[in-house]
Amino acid sequence: MWDTLQVTHEGTSDVKRSRKHTLIREYELLRMNNGESISDFQKRFTHLINHLVDLGRKFEEE
């Protein structure tokens, strides 16, 4: 039973790590699209940041 839980947890950690790297890359490439409103861009940005924070990414306020 313990082995199954450990493997499941490690798999979950790998998925989270992979998702985090994908979102960080999206953040690095984030640009406002032609014709996109500031409001829509802000929604995309906020959505991206919220997902990163949920996965444990910390951001410093400057």
C-alpha positions as CSV (number, residue, x, y, z in Angstrom):
1,M,0.0,0.0,0.0
2,W,2.7,2.5,1.0
3,D,4.7,1.8,-2.3
4,T,1.6,2.6,-4.3
5,L,1.1,5.8,-2.5
6,Q,4.7,6.8,-2.9
7,V,4.7,6.1,-6.7
8,T,1.4,8.0,-7.1
9,H,2.8,11.0,-5.2
10,E,6.1,11.0,-7.2
11,G,4.0,10.9,-10.4
12,T,1.9,13.8,-9.2
13,S,5.1,15.7,-8.4
14,D,6.5,15.1,-11.9
15,V,3.3,16.3,-13.5
16,K,3.3,19.4,-11.3
17,R,6.9,20.1,-12.1
18,S,6.3,19.6,-15.8
19,R,3.2,21.9,-15.7
20,K,5.2,24.5,-13.8
21,H,7.9,24.5,-16.4
22,T,5.4,24.8,-19.2
23,L,3.7,27.8,-17.5
24,I,7.0,29.5,-16.8
25,R,7.8,29.2,-20.5
26,E,4.4,30.6,-21.4
27,Y,5.1,33.5,-19.0
28,E,8.5,34.2,-20.7
29,L,6.9,34.3,-24.1
30,L,3.8,36.2,-23.1
31,R,3.0,39.1,-25.5
32,M,-0.1,41.0,-26.2
33,N,-1.7,39.8,-29.4
34,N,-2.7,42.2,-32.3
35,G,-6.1,43.5,-31.7
36,E,-6.3,42.1,-28.1
37,S,-7.8,44.4,-25.5
38,I,-5.8,45.3,-22.4
39,S,-8.6,43.7,-20.4
40,D,-8.2,40.4,-22.3
41,F,-4.4,40.4,-22.0
42,Q,-4.7,41.1,-18.2
43,K,-7.1,38.1,-17.9
44,R,-4.6,35.8,-19.7
45,F,-1.8,37.2,-17.5
46,T,-3.7,36.8,-14.3
47,H,-4.8,33.3,-15.2
48,L,-1.2,32.3,-15.9
49,I,0.2,33.8,-12.7
50,N,-2.6,32.3,-10.6
51,H,-1.8,28.8,-11.9
52,L,1.9,29.3,-11.2
53,V,1.2,30.4,-7.7
54,D,-1.0,27.4,-7.2
55,L,1.9,25.2,-8.2
56,G,4.2,26.9,-5.6
57,R,6.0,29.5,-7.8
58,K,6.8,32.6,-5.8
59,F,7.2,36.1,-7.3
60,E,8.9,39.0,-5.7
61,E,7.1,42.4,-5.7
62,E,9.3,45.1,-7.1
